[in-house]
Amino acid sequence: MSDPTSRAAELTRMEAARRQTQHQLDLIDRQITRKMTALIPELGRRQPGFRRGKAMAPGAFLERYRANLAALAAERQPEIDALNRKLARQDAAITALRARHSSPAVQEACATSLSRGGQHP
């Protein structure tokens, strides 16, 4: 069985990997948002009867926006799904590690370590 220090290092490493995966998901979300922001002027120009005195159809802009957003998300969906699965596996592994090493003996070792001023045995 490994010592509490190496378990803490392993947990820290796993949490850092999870943060990196979450960062990748957030990055994809920001990229999709950026593309949609760039497309907004193009979506608003499609008003064929507007100059001839006809009002534009209510909801037409939102319809085009949602269709384009769905298309952009669909392009990245396999990558998003893979990262979501990886994130779920990482969460499960972190939870299992914490549960496995949260025995009374480990908690006592951690408490002893903290009572010594944070020094490791």
N, C-alpha and C positions, 0 to 999 in steps of 0.2 A: 504494500500500500504506500502511496506517495505521501510526502509530508504536506502540511497545510500551505506552505509557501508555494510549492509547485502547483497545487490545486488552484490557488488564488491566481497564479500566473496563467494557468490554462483557462480559467474563467475570464480573465481580463482579455486574453487573446480571442476567445470565442465572442465576447461582447464587441470587441473591435471589428471582427469580421462581420458581425451582424449589422453594426453601424455602417460599414462600407456597403453592404448589400442594400440597406435602406437608402443610403446616399445615391446609389445607382438608380433605384426606383424614382427617387425625387428628381434626379437629373432628367430622366425620360419624361416625367410629368412637366418639368419646366420647358423641355424642348418642344413638346406638343403645344403647350401654352404659347410659346414664342411664335411657332408657326401659325397658330390660329390668330394671334394678334396681328401678324403680318398679312393675313388673308382678309381681315375685316374690311379694309377699304374696297377690295375687289368684290366682296359679297354685297356691299351696299350699293354698288353701281348698277346692278341688274334691275332696273326699273323701266321696262320698255314703254309703258304708257304714261309715265310721270310728266314728261314734257308736253304732252298733248292734253293736259288738264285732268287726267285721270289720277285718282289717288292710288298709291301703291297698296298692294294687298297686305292686310294686317297679318303679321306672323310669317310673311314670306322670308324676311331676313333671318328670323330665328330658325326657320326650316332649313335654309341653306347653311346656316352656321352649324346646326346639329348634324347635318349630313356630312359636312366637311370634317367636323370633329370626330365623328364615327369612323370616317375613312382613315384619318391620321392615326387614331387609336388602333384600328384594325391592322395597320401596317406594323405597329410595334407590339401587338398583342402576344405573339409567341415569346418575345423577350420579356415582356411584363409578367406573363404566366410563369416562365422559368424562374424569374427572380422572386416572385411570390412564393413558389414552391420551396426555393432555397431558404427564404426568410422563415417559412414555417418549420423547415427542418432545423434551422439554427435555433429558433425559439424553443423547439422541443428538446434539443441537445442541451441548451443552457438550463432549462428547467430540470431536466434529468440530472445534470451534474450538480445543481444546487440541492436537489432532493437526496441524491446519493451521498453527498458529503455534508448533509446537515444533521448528521447523527450527533447524539449528546457528547461523544468523545471529541468530535471535531469542534463542536461549539465550545467545549471546555478548553481545548488547545488554543482556540482563537481568543477566548476570554483571558487565559493565562498570558498569552502574548500581549494582549492589550494592557493588562495590569502591570506588565514590565515596562510600560512606556512605548509600546509598539515595536520592541526589539524581538527578533525571531529567536526561538530556542536554539 
